[in-house]
């Protein structure tokens, strides 16, 4: 596929429109006027390789970034690869792996994720997040309670468990000494680049090759380090 075809798929109007989820502090930080982080750096690099400008559409939740891509306003997004989303968008291989973890009251008897999937247990999650989709798909007994954020709905409603990504949940537990982190992850979130389903399959191959190059060359690691994030790279922790 020529670079002209890649531009047609990813920047049909001459601009790469990237949906950025500011609600995931591992992937993006800052504000809509000045977004920063690994996904912003990746979008800039994709645009540079295509020889086009980039414009950012920033949101506070992954489900909103997903809608921006599926409804046609964005041409690229940075999302966790989940089956419920893969039916509507195309994902690359992951470039970052993020742990999903639980927090519980210090007095709780729960010590592992497996113990939490029990009748009567209520788990707070961020609506439409990767871990919401995963837990909806995999839990057999526990009940999911959705809100603006897993820790927020956990605190507001006095739930049994809060679910979220490791970094902010760890910070939340650190600020609440009456809580305890269950260190064993209940899932590993595969953060990938998403494009419209109408994109040529070769476009995804091109993006995969680019991600492989950026991972091998240290670009992704440096972008994460520069934004203060210490998470696992898809090429290995």
Secondary structure, DSSP 8 states (H G I E B T S, - for coil): --HHHHHHHH-TTSEEEEEEETT-TTT-EEETTEEESHHHHHHHHHHHHHT-EEEEEEESSHHHHHHHHHTTS-SEEEEE--HHHHTTEEE---SEEEEEEEEEETT----SHHHHSSTT-EEEEETT-HHHHHHHHH-SSSEEEEESSHHHHHHHHT-SEEEEEHHHHHHHHHH-TTEEEEEEEEEEEEEEEEEETTS-HHHHHHHHHHHHHHHHTTHHHHHHHHTT---EETTB-
